[in-house]
Amino acid sequence: MICLTGLIRRAEAIGFIQRGTHRLVDRSGNVVAILRGDQVNLFALEGRLALVCGIDEGVIEGFRSVLVRRVLA
């Protein structure tokens, strides 16, 4: 389990299959983690600063990937 803090943003459509529906970014806009989840509605949390906790899936495509299980906004 891993917990990270940042702003939840929808992942930009880039024209091919990508991992995660959302990104967790810091105050400077740098990606902290790639987020995906089936138990938490990340779309409802877009634009919110939050503590995101979930299963650490390791570094994928150069970024930490998290399967979100809990969000404290």
Secondary structure as GFF3:
##gff-version 3
##sequence-region A 1 73
A	DSSP	beta_strand	2	10	.	.	.	ID=ss1
A	DSSP	beta_strand	22	25	.	.	.	ID=ss2
A	DSSP	beta_strand	31	36	.	.	.	ID=ss3
A	DSSP	three_ten_helix	42	45	.	.	.	ID=ss4
A	DSSP	beta_strand	49	60	.	.	.	ID=ss5
A	DSSP	beta_strand	63	72	.	.	.	ID=ss6
###
